[in-house]
Amino acid sequence: MTDIRKIPIGIQSFEDLRVKNFLYVDKTSYVAQLASLNNLRDISMLPEYDAV
């Protein structure tokens, strides 16, 4: 049987995420990529970003 994790909607505490077994996806690697962008048009090229 698969371990099903809850989606942490409205959870503000990282401790709650870990202790209460919420789903957590670390996107830290995207911070450097965002910081190096020269304009907002490039942000829409990121994989998980939905362009407006």
N, CA, C and O atoms as CSV, one atom per row, in Angstrom:
chain,resi,resn,atom,element,x,y,z
A,1,MET,N,N,0.841,-1.189,0.000
A,1,MET,CA,C,0.000,0.000,0.000
A,1,MET,C,C,0.885,1.251,0.000
A,1,MET,O,O,1.926,1.274,0.656
A,2,THR,N,N,0.479,2.272,-0.722
A,2,THR,CA,C,1.235,3.510,-0.850
A,2,THR,C,C,0.916,4.465,0.296
A,2,THR,O,O,-0.232,4.580,0.723
A,3,ASP,N,N,1.947,5.144,0.784
A,3,ASP,CA,C,1.764,6.159,1.812
A,3,ASP,C,C,1.223,7.417,1.145
A,3,ASP,O,O,1.926,8.048,0.355
A,4,ILE,N,N,-0.016,7.789,1.454
A,4,ILE,CA,C,-0.624,8.974,0.862
A,4,ILE,C,C,-0.434,10.144,1.823
A,4,ILE,O,O,-0.826,10.080,2.988
A,5,ARG,N,N,0.175,11.213,1.312
A,5,ARG,CA,C,0.426,12.388,2.136
A,5,ARG,C,C,-0.575,13.481,1.821
A,5,ARG,O,O,-1.065,13.591,0.697
A,6,LYS,N,N,-0.868,14.283,2.823
A,6,LYS,CA,C,-1.803,15.393,2.667
A,6,LYS,C,C,-1.087,16.585,2.046
A,6,LYS,O,O,0.111,16.775,2.255
A,7,ILE,N,N,-1.823,17.386,1.283
A,7,ILE,CA,C,-1.293,18.619,0.706
A,7,ILE,C,C,-1.401,19.704,1.771
A,7,ILE,O,O,-2.473,19.896,2.345
A,8,PRO,N,N,-0.301,20.422,2.048
A,8,PRO,CA,C,-0.271,21.369,3.162
A,8,PRO,C,C,-0.861,22.743,2.842
A,8,PRO,O,O,-0.146,23.744,2.881
A,9,ILE,N,N,-2.119,22.801,2.534
A,9,ILE,CA,C,-2.762,24.079,2.225
A,9,ILE,C,C,-2.919,24.892,3.507
A,9,ILE,O,O,-3.567,24.449,4.455
A,10,GLY,N,N,-2.323,26.081,3.531
A,10,GLY,CA,C,-2.422,26.974,4.669
A,10,GLY,C,C,-1.482,26.660,5.816
A,10,GLY,O,O,-1.535,27.336,6.843
A,11,ILE,N,N,-0.622,25.657,5.681
A,11,ILE,CA,C,0.323,25.309,6.743
A,11,ILE,C,C,1.525,26.250,6.652
A,11,ILE,O,O,2.143,26.359,5.593
A,12,GLN,N,N,1.858,26.923,7.738
A,12,GLN,CA,C,2.939,27.895,7.752
A,12,GLN,C,C,4.205,27.368,8.423
A,12,GLN,O,O,5.281,27.940,8.251
A,13,SER,N,N,4.088,26.307,9.169
A,13,SER,CA,C,5.205,25.808,9.970
A,13,SER,C,C,5.864,24.590,9.306
A,13,SER,O,O,5.199,23.606,8.984
A,14,PHE,N,N,7.188,24.681,9.110
A,14,PHE,CA,C,7.913,23.536,8.553
A,14,PHE,C,C,7.836,22.353,9.513
A,14,PHE,O,O,7.785,21.203,9.078
A,15,GLU,N,N,7.826,22.629,10.806
A,15,GLU,CA,C,7.707,21.555,11.798
A,15,GLU,C,C,6.396,20.799,11.617
A,15,GLU,O,O,6.377,19.570,11.689
A,16,ASP,N,N,5.291,21.523,11.383
A,16,ASP,CA,C,4.003,20.864,11.139
A,16,ASP,C,C,4.056,19.989,9.890
A,16,ASP,O,O,3.494,18.894,9.867
A,17,LEU,N,N,4.738,20.480,8.847
A,17,LEU,CA,C,4.870,19.683,7.626
A,17,LEU,C,C,5.499,18.328,7.927
A,17,LEU,O,O,5.014,17.295,7.466
A,18,ARG,N,N,6.570,18.336,8.695
A,18,ARG,CA,C,7.313,17.109,8.992
A,18,ARG,C,C,6.576,16.214,9.989
A,18,ARG,O,O,6.430,15.013,9.761
A,19,VAL,N,N,6.115,16.802,11.087
A,19,VAL,CA,C,5.506,16.018,12.163
A,19,VAL,C,C,4.172,15.408,11.732
A,19,VAL,O,O,3.848,14.277,12.095
A,20,LYS,N,N,3.404,16.173,10.956
A,20,LYS,CA,C,2.068,15.711,10.564
A,20,LYS,C,C,2.043,15.025,9.203
A,20,LYS,O,O,0.972,14.760,8.657
A,21,ASN,N,N,3.233,14.736,8.651
A,21,ASN,CA,C,3.379,13.948,7.425
A,21,ASN,C,C,2.726,14.580,6.194
A,21,ASN,O,O,2.118,13.884,5.381
A,22,PHE,N,N,2.855,15.908,6.063
A,22,PHE,CA,C,2.358,16.579,4.872
A,22,PHE,C,C,3.346,16.412,3.724
A,22,PHE,O,O,4.527,16.154,3.956
A,23,LEU,N,N,2.883,16.553,2.515
A,23,LEU,CA,C,3.728,16.511,1.336
A,23,LEU,C,C,4.601,17.760,1.312
A,23,LEU,O,O,4.115,18.862,1.565
A,24,TYR,N,N,5.888,17.595,1.008
A,24,TYR,CA,C,6.806,18.720,0.924
A,24,TYR,C,C,7.714,18.524,-0.280
A,24,TYR,O,O,8.342,17.475,-0.424
A,25,VAL,N,N,7.786,19.532,-1.145
A,25,VAL,CA,C,8.671,19.491,-2.305
A,25,VAL,C,C,9.658,20.638,-2.171
A,25,VAL,O,O,9.268,21.806,-2.163
A,26,ASP,N,N,10.928,20.303,-2.065
A,26,ASP,CA,C,11.968,21.310,-1.885
A,26,ASP,C,C,12.332,21.910,-3.241
A,26,ASP,O,O,12.831,21.211,-4.123
A,27,LYS,N,N,12.080,23.200,-3.400
A,27,LYS,CA,C,12.382,23.894,-4.656
A,27,LYS,C,C,13.499,24.912,-4.464
A,27,LYS,O,O,13.580,25.902,-5.191
A,28,THR,N,N,14.353,24.665,-3.486
A,28,THR,CA,C,15.446,25.570,-3.174
A,28,THR,C,C,16.333,25.841,-4.380
A,28,THR,O,O,16.833,26.954,-4.545
A,29,SER,N,N,16.530,24.847,-5.213
A,29,SER,CA,C,17.420,25.014,-6.369
A,29,SER,C,C,16.909,26.066,-7.354
A,29,SER,O,O,17.686,26.593,-8.149
A,30,TYR,N,N,15.631,26.372,-7.310
A,30,TYR,CA,C,15.078,27.377,-8.217
A,30,TYR,C,C,15.377,28.803,-7.762
A,30,TYR,O,O,15.265,29.731,-8.562
A,31,VAL,N,N,15.755,29.001,-6.497
A,31,VAL,CA,C,16.009,30.343,-5.984
A,31,VAL,C,C,17.162,31.004,-6.739
A,31,VAL,O,O,17.048,32.157,-7.155
A,32,ALA,N,N,18.260,30.290,-6.916
A,32,ALA,CA,C,19.401,30.847,-7.646
A,32,ALA,C,C,19.029,31.138,-9.093
A,32,ALA,O,O,19.456,32.146,-9.656
A,33,GLN,N,N,18.246,30.269,-9.689
A,33,GLN,CA,C,17.820,30.473,-11.076
A,33,GLN,C,C,16.952,31.727,-11.184
A,33,GLN,O,O,17.137,32.525,-12.102
A,34,LEU,N,N,16.010,31.911,-10.261
A,34,LEU,CA,C,15.168,33.108,-10.269
A,34,LEU,C,C,15.996,34.366,-10.047
A,34,LEU,O,O,15.772,35.381,-10.706
A,35,ALA,N,N,16.940,34.304,-9.133
A,35,ALA,CA,C,17.756,35.466,-8.811
A,35,ALA,C,C,18.625,35.902,-9.985
A,35,ALA,O,O,18.974,37.078,-10.092
A,36,SER,N,N,18.974,34.980,-10.855
A,36,SER,CA,C,19.852,35.308,-11.975
A,36,SER,C,C,19.103,35.800,-13.217
A,36,SER,O,O,19.728,36.189,-14.203
A,37,LEU,N,N,17.781,35.785,-13.173
A,37,LEU,CA,C,16.998,36.218,-14.328
A,37,LEU,C,C,17.059,37.738,-14.490
A,37,LEU,O,O,17.093,38.476,-13.505
A,38,ASN,N,N,17.072,38.190,-15.734
A,38,ASN,CA,C,17.158,39.629,-15.998
A,38,ASN,C,C,15.806,40.304,-16.150
A,38,ASN,O,O,15.697,41.516,-15.962
A,39,ASN,N,N,14.778,39.542,-16.485
A,39,ASN,CA,C,13.467,40.173,-16.630
A,39,ASN,C,C,12.353,39.175,-16.326
A,39,ASN,O,O,12.592,37.969,-16.260
A,40,LEU,N,N,11.147,39.681,-16.143
A,40,LEU,CA,C,10.019,38.831,-15.757
A,40,LEU,C,C,9.598,37.853,-16.849
A,40,LEU,O,O,9.017,36.810,-16.548
A,41,ARG,N,N,9.879,38.169,-18.104
A,41,ARG,CA,C,9.519,37.263,-19.184
A,41,ARG,C,C,10.190,35.899,-18.989
A,41,ARG,O,O,9.595,34.865,-19.293
A,42,ASP,N,N,11.423,35.897,-18.486
A,42,ASP,CA,C,12.156,34.659,-18.281
A,42,ASP,C,C,11.557,33.781,-17.194
A,42,ASP,O,O,11.722,32.561,-17.222
A,43,ILE,N,N,10.866,34.386,-16.236
A,43,ILE,CA,C,10.251,33.600,-15.165
A,43,ILE,C,C,9.225,32.626,-15.730
A,43,ILE,O,O,9.066,31.527,-15.200
A,44,SER,N,N,8.532,33.008,-16.789
A,44,SER,CA,C,7.525,32.132,-17.371
A,44,SER,C,C,8.146,30.886,-18.007
A,44,SER,O,O,7.422,29.956,-18.362
A,45,MET,N,N,9.457,30.852,-18.154
A,45,MET,CA,C,10.134,29.687,-18.722
A,45,MET,C,C,10.424,28.600,-17.679
A,45,MET,O,O,10.821,27.491,-18.036
A,46,LEU,N,N,10.229,28.914,-16.394
A,46,LEU,CA,C,10.473,27.919,-15.357
A,46,LEU,C,C,9.448,26.800,-15.441
A,46,LEU,O,O,8.284,27.069,-15.739
A,47,PRO,N,N,9.836,25.559,-15.191
A,47,PRO,CA,C,8.962,24.401,-15.388
A,47,PRO,C,C,7.642,24.428,-14.616
A,47,PRO,O,O,6.606,24.061,-15.171
A,48,GLU,N,N,7.654,24.857,-13.341
A,48,GLU,CA,C,6.430,24.815,-12.548
A,48,GLU,C,C,5.684,26.126,-12.507
A,48,GLU,O,O,4.772,26.283,-11.696
A,49,TYR,N,N,6.041,27.071,-13.353
A,49,TYR,CA,C,5.395,28.377,-13.306
A,49,TYR,C,C,4.299,28.439,-14.368
A,49,TYR,O,O,4.538,28.123,-15.533
A,50,ASP,N,N,3.095,28.847,-13.960
A,50,ASP,CA,C,1.985,29.045,-14.903
A,50,ASP,C,C,1.958,30.511,-15.297
A,50,ASP,O,O,1.683,31.372,-14.461
A,51,ALA,N,N,2.236,30.801,-16.542
A,51,ALA,CA,C,2.249,32.184,-17.017
A,51,ALA,C,C,0.848,32.783,-16.952
A,51,ALA,O,O,-0.150,32.088,-17.143
A,52,VAL,N,N,0.796,34.061,-16.683
A,52,VAL,CA,C,-0.496,34.769,-16.573
A,52,VAL,C,C,-0.961,35.136,-17.956
A,52,VAL,O,O,-2.024,35.737,-18.110
